[in-house]
Amino acid sequence: MKKEFNCNEKVSVNFSAMELGQIDALVEQGFYSDRSDLIRTAVRAELDKRSNDLEIILKAKSPYEILSSDNDGLIVMTGILRLGRKELEAYKAGGIKLVIKMIGAFIIEKDVSADLVKETIQSAKVWGKINATDEIKKILQ
């Protein structure tokens, strides 16, 4: 049975006493259910404000499109990209080396060897989270 991947990641943020006091006052008065609610709301508002910038960064292709030319494969996407041995072997057989640029979660299944990653992925720029073995994460850096 496949283990489900958790797309959430915990982030630690340091606030000054003044900022925490202001956050706590807003929470206490019912503007937000808790500190996390305020922080998530603020982050979402900032991401919404910067949505055009994110589209420019990614050159928005969604959910994803693979472009091949001169035996190169470009994946530009947002969301979740999951690659296993079967998919990477197909790229290898086609002589395609992937160039991945994405926002979201990039999952490389446990059945993928480090050698196969070296043979099939030229580069991967992921703004978000990579779920792979430590050895594969190191290769992708």
HUFEN-V476348 format. One record per helix or strand of 2 or more residues. SS is the DSSP state (@ for helix, = for strand). FROM is the first residue (numbers start at 1). TO is the last residue. Records with the same first field share a line. If there is no record, write none. Layout:
SS: FROM-TO + FROM-TO
//
This chain:
@: 17-28 + 35-49 + 51-58 + 85-93 + 114-120 + 134-140
=: 64-69 + 72-83 + 97-108 + 121-131
//
